[in-house]
Each structure stands twice: as C-alpha cells, then as structure tokens.
Amino acid sequence: MRISSIEPMDVSRELIGMAAAEPRVAQHFHVPLQSGCNRILRLMNRRYWTTQYSDRILAIRERMPNCGIGADIMVGFPGETEADHAESCRFIESLPFTYLHIFPYSVRSGTAAAERDGRVDGRRIHERVRELKALIAAKRGQFLDVQIGQTLSAVVLHKTENGSPVAMTTNYLQVSLPGASIAPNTLLDVEIRGFDGGALVGRAA
C-alpha cells in the first residue's frame, strides 16, 4: 500500500511512525509542495509555510533513510519573480527529494489566479522548468547510486523492458529483471545490481 499525494499538514509523526514500522506500507511519500517560496505559497492560498513542510520531509527521511520522497511543483504562478523562483530552487535543493512532478502554470478561467497581475512569460516558465528538471535529475542520480547492492521489496508490473519484467520497488523505483520469468503482481525481494541505460537492473533475491 502506498501513501500518495497527501497534504503536508496531514503528514503527522504518527503517520510517519506507522509507515516506518509497517512492512505492508511502501517506503514512499508523495507530498505536494507547489512552491518553495513562502510569498508564492501565500498567493496560492496554501495553508503551510516552507518551515512546516521541511520539518515533515526531514522527519520522513530521519525515520526512513531510503524512502522515496516526491512532490508536485508549479512553475510560473502569476507574480512569481526571478527571486521567488531562485528561493524555491534553493528550498527544493535543501530537501531529500527523489523525484518531482513539475507543472508549468496554465490559465484556468474562473480561478483567482487567472485574474492576477504579473503573468510570467511562457518562454521563461519553460526555462524555469528546465532548471528544476536539472536540479532533480542530479538528486535522483545520487539516490539511484545508493540503491546498488541493496535488496528491496518490489512488485512486478504489467510492463516489460527489452523483454524483461519490470518491478516497482517499495521506494518507488522501477527495476528491470533481465532473464527472469515472473508473473505481474508478484511480490518479491530484488537485489539491485546496477544500471543499464540509466535504469536500475536487478535480480530476484
């Protein structure tokens, strides 16, 4: 069972403790952030500050050092300045994210944001998206390196890669299993052996 897309203020110490102690719960949290800049969070009417968010993410990492941790980030919200974006990048860099879902802002009629001044140029939005993608790619690469040699719980997906089954690990990483013949939905332990073309490769332990 995975805990997916839970609001920051719902990530309690009790929930983290349960996930850390219960083997049936995946070592994976997805906690939407939207922006790492407090000024933009207020414009978005988010009900948390970056300090509250970071406290929860760091508490997850403390209890589960190899946990997969992801977030949603919106780029180019009306009124987001270069300084706001830089602040958001610094905040994201400071936390142990293993992946991000990055969304360029797009206008939706009828929303308060659609009526707000300070629209960000579309080209600059895409430049900011590229900056964040480069940032998280480096962090994710470091996380993948740490997995080599570890044995992780995983479930086989309805997916193959070059004819080999693919499994999803407890910490939300896909790993190819060359030479294996394993039915989808099989739960097994996987020894992570290395990379092939940037993807994790392993074998059933």
C-alpha positions in Angstrom: 0.0 0.0 0.0 1.3 3.4 -1.0 0.6 6.8 0.6 0.1 9.0 -2.4 -0.4 12.8 -2.6 -1.1 13.6 1.0 -1.3 17.2 2.1 1.8 18.5 4.1 -0.1 19.2 7.3 -1.5 15.7 7.3 2.0 14.2 7.4 2.0 13.6 11.2 4.7 12.0 13.3 2.2 9.2 14.0 1.7 8.6 10.2 5.4 8.6 9.6 5.9 6.2 12.5 3.3 3.8 11.2 4.8 3.8 7.7 8.3 3.2 9.1 7.1 0.2 11.3 4.6 -1.4 8.9 6.2 -3.6 6.2 2.9 -3.6 4.2 3.2 0.1 3.7 5.6 1.2 0.9 8.6 3.3 1.9 7.3 6.2 -0.3 5.7 9.5 0.4 4.4 12.0 -2.2 3.7 15.4 -0.5 2.7 18.2 -2.8 4.7 21.4 -2.3 3.7 23.7 -5.2 6.4 26.3 -4.4 9.4 26.6 -2.1 8.8 30.3 -1.7 6.6 31.5 1.2 5.4 34.6 -0.8 4.1 32.4 -3.6 2.5 29.9 -1.2 0.5 32.8 0.3 -0.6 33.9 -3.2 -1.7 30.3 -3.9 -3.6 30.4 -0.6 -1.7 27.3 0.7 -2.1 26.7 4.4 1.5 25.9 5.3 4.9 27.6 5.4 8.1 26.1 4.0 9.5 25.5 7.5 6.4 23.4 8.3 6.9 21.5 5.1 10.6 20.9 5.6 10.1 19.6 9.1 7.8 16.9 7.8 10.0 15.9 4.9 13.1 15.7 7.2 11.1 13.7 9.7 10.3 11.1 7.0 14.0 10.9 6.0 15.0 10.5 9.6 12.7 7.5 10.2 13.1 6.0 6.7 16.6 6.9 5.3 15.9 5.1 2.0 12.4 6.3 1.5 11.3 7.6 -1.9 10.0 11.2 -1.5 8.3 13.2 -4.2 6.5 16.5 -4.6 4.4 18.5 -7.0 5.9 21.8 -8.1 4.1 24.6 -10.0 6.3 26.9 -12.0 5.4 30.4 -13.2 2.4 31.1 -11.0 1.3 34.7 -11.6 3.5 37.1 -9.7 6.4 34.7 -9.4 9.6 36.7 -9.8 13.1 35.6 -10.6 14.0 36.0 -6.9 10.9 33.8 -5.9 12.0 31.1 -8.3 15.5 31.2 -7.1 14.3 30.9 -3.5 12.1 27.9 -4.5 15.0 26.2 -6.1 17.2 26.6 -3.0 14.5 25.2 -0.8 14.0 22.2 -3.1 17.8 21.6 -3.3 17.9 21.6 0.6 15.4 18.6 0.9 15.9 14.9 0.1 13.5 14.7 -2.8 14.0 11.7 -5.1 11.7 12.9 -7.8 9.4 15.8 -8.7 6.3 16.3 -10.8 6.8 19.7 -12.3 3.9 21.6 -13.8 4.1 24.9 -15.8 1.3 27.2 -14.8 -1.5 27.5 -17.3 -4.5 29.8 -17.1 -7.8 28.3 -15.9 -10.8 30.6 -16.4 -12.8 31.3 -13.3 -9.9 30.9 -10.9 -8.5 33.8 -8.8 -5.0 33.2 -10.3 -6.4 33.9 -13.8 -7.3 37.4 -12.8 -4.0 38.1 -11.1 -1.4 40.5 -12.5 2.2 39.5 -13.0 1.7 36.9 -15.7 5.1 35.1 -16.3 6.2 34.8 -19.9 5.7 31.3 -21.3 9.3 31.1 -22.5 10.6 31.9 -19.1 8.3 29.4 -17.5 9.8 26.7 -19.6 13.3 27.8 -18.8 12.5 27.6 -15.1 11.0 24.1 -15.6 14.3 23.0 -17.3 16.3 24.4 -14.3 14.2 22.3 -11.9 14.5 19.2 -14.0 18.2 19.5 -14.0 18.2 20.0 -10.2 16.1 17.0 -9.5 18.0 14.8 -12.1 21.2 15.3 -10.0 19.4 14.5 -6.8 17.8 11.4 -8.3 21.1 10.2 -9.7 22.6 10.3 -6.2 19.6 8.4 -4.8 19.9 5.7 -7.5 23.6 5.2 -6.8 22.8 4.5 -3.2 20.4 1.6 -4.2 23.2 -0.5 -5.8 23.9 -3.5 -3.6 20.7 -3.2 -1.6 17.8 -5.7 -1.5 14.4 -4.1 -1.8 10.9 -5.3 -1.6 9.2 -4.9 -5.0 6.1 -5.8 -7.0 6.2 -6.9 -10.6 4.4 -4.6 -13.0 2.3 -5.3 -16.2 5.3 -3.9 -18.1 8.4 -5.2 -19.8 11.7 -3.6 -20.9 13.6 -5.3 -23.7 11.6 -8.4 -23.0 12.4 -8.4 -19.3 9.8 -7.9 -16.5 9.9 -4.6 -14.6 9.2 -4.3 -10.9 8.4 -1.3 -8.7 10.4 -1.1 -5.5 9.0 -0.1 -2.2 10.8 3.2 -2.5 9.2 4.0 -5.9 11.9 3.0 -8.3 11.5 0.8 -11.4 14.0 -2.0 -11.8 14.4 -4.3 -14.8 14.8 -8.0 -14.1 16.8 -9.5 -17.1 16.4 -13.2 -17.7 13.5 -13.6 -15.2 10.1 -15.0 -15.9 7.9 -13.7 -13.2 4.1 -13.0 -13.4 2.8 -9.5 -12.8 1.6 -8.6 -9.3 4.2 -10.9 -7.8 5.7 -9.5 -4.6 9.4 -10.4 -4.2 12.7 -9.1 -2.9 15.0 -7.7 -5.6 18.8 -7.3 -5.3 19.8 -4.1 -7.2 22.8 -4.9 -9.3 23.5 -1.7 -11.3 22.3 0.4 -14.2 21.6 -0.2 -17.9 21.0 2.9 -19.9 20.2 4.9 -16.8 17.6 2.4 -15.5 18.1 0.1 -12.5 18.8 -3.5 -13.1 18.3 -6.3 -10.5 17.6 -9.9 -9.9 15.2 -11.8 -7.6 16.9 -12.3 -4.3 
